[in-house]
Amino acid sequence: MAQEMEVAPMSELTPGTVIGAGRYAVGNANGELFAVTRRCRHLYADLANGRVDKDGCLVCPWHGSKYDVKTGRMVRGPQGIFAKIPGLDAATIALTRVLPLGRGEVTVRGGTVYVK
């Protein structure tokens, strides 16, 4: 059974915020809390340093890959110079259909956010 970990007070997880908690990037996407494993499938950037965009997706801080926080699947591959490498975008996105980011269970008790 997975152990529960304290993340932060709910007041610190305002919409658009992402915080690292152990193996998870925990955030608030348009009012909904989420937890996904914190390493990008592209070059393993720490997704806890990412941001939530207007669509509620988690965006990698290094190369702009976007993840659906509900499924863990990549919905847009690497951007910038990495987007120009033939096959990388499609291959990376396809990988997340088979191996999406892991997802944790987020709960709030007494004004504090927890993940397991």
N, C-alpha and C positions, 0 to 999 in steps of 0.2 A: 504494500500500500504506500502510495506517495505521501511524503511528509509535507505538511502545509508550512508556508513561509510567509512571514509578514512582509508586505511591500512598502506601504506608506499610508499616511492618513489620507482619506478620501479627498480632503481639501487640496491635496497636492497633485491629484490626478484630474486636472481640469481637461476639457476637450482639447485634443491635439497633443497632449503630453504623453511621453514614453519614458519609462523608468526601468532600469535593469534590476532584476531580482533573481539571484542565482542563475539558473540556466535559461530564464525567461526574460523577454522584453514585454513588460506589462504597460498597457496604455489605455487611452480613452479615445475612441473613434466616434465622434458625433454623439457623445453621451452614453455609448456602450463600452463597457470594460472588456479588454481582451488580454490574453497571454499567449505568446508564441515563442518558440525557441529562438534564441537571440543571434544565431549566425546565419548570414545571408548565404544562399546556395551558390552564389557566383564566386566570390573570393573570400567568403567567411567574415565579412565586416560585422561589427557589433551592431545589431539592429536596435539595441537600446539607445544608441546615439542617433537613430533615425527620427523621422517625423511622420505625422499623420497628415495626409493631404485632404483636399476638399471632398474627395470621394470616399473617405474613411479608410483608405489603404495605407499600410505602413510602407514608407519609402526608405530604401537603403541609403545611408549617409555617404557611401563611397561612389557608387555608379548609378544611383537612381532607380534600381529595380523596384517594382511595386508588388506588394503582397496583399491578398485578400485576407484580412485577419480572422474571418469566420471559417475559412477552409485551410489556410496556410499555403495556398497555391499562389505562385507568381502570376501576376496578370500583365505585367510589362517587364521585359528583360532589361539588361544593362543599357545605359545610355552613354552618350559621349563617344569616345574613341572605341569603346568596347562594343557599341551597337553596330560598328562597321565591320566587325569580324564575321565573315560568312558562317552561318549556321550556329553561332554562339547563342543568339537570342532565342531562336526556336528550340535549340537543344536544351538550354537552361530552363525554359518554360516547360518543356515536355518532362524534364526530370521532376519538376514539382508536382506533376500529375500523379507520378508514382511515389515520390518521396516529398510530400508537402512539409512545411515547417510543422513541428510538433505543436500541439496546443495544450495549454494548461487550463485548469478550472479556477476561475476567479470568484471570490466571495467577499462580501463586505459585512463586517460585524462591528458594532460599536463605533462606527465612523472610520474604521481601519480596513484597508484592502489586504487580502491574503490570496496566495496562489498555491496550487498543488498540481 
